[in-house]
Amino acid sequence: MVRREGCVYAYHDACPHYGDTTLPWRQDAYLDPSGEHIMCAAHGALFEISTGRCVSGPCEGQYLTSMPVYINDADEVVVTLNGTDSQIRSDSSS
Ligand code: FES
């Protein structure tokens, strides 16, 4: 899950070109050094935060799998996992 300019984006933690390979090199390290893209730490592929589209790397043109996410009336960020809403963060401003 990435917050950017008032929006929240959520994607499955798996590269589109290599099955269940997770993206970060350590826990919660999903962005490249510039903070402008989601990055696959294993191969350096870069993905647009707002769309999940790979713009550089072995899966260029493919997309991360997005997940439905919304902010509820209590200002909590909620993501739907396997058809069930799960509260990920208690405050949407953080
Ligand atoms: S596993 Fe696909 S770019 Fe790294």
Residues whose N, C-alpha, C, O or C-beta is under 5 A from the ligand:
A	BS01	FES	C15 H17 Y18 T21 C40 A42 H43 A45 G57 P58 C59
